[in-house]
């Protein structure tokens, strides 16, 4: 998508959108291809998929910890 077309979807100036795009580019989430004066932006969702996999692996750990905490709290409530 052209940067100007992308900017049309947001209530901000083209310069502000361009700055956001540069940040997302530096994070590897967007890729820019320049043809003459036209700048085309493409999403790179691979890093997002990697983060999602990381969160899934952490979720099982936190589920175990939260279940243990819940068990402890239930035991403590019975003792009160």
Order of alpha helices (4+ residues) and beta strands (2+ residues): alpha-alpha-beta-beta-alpha
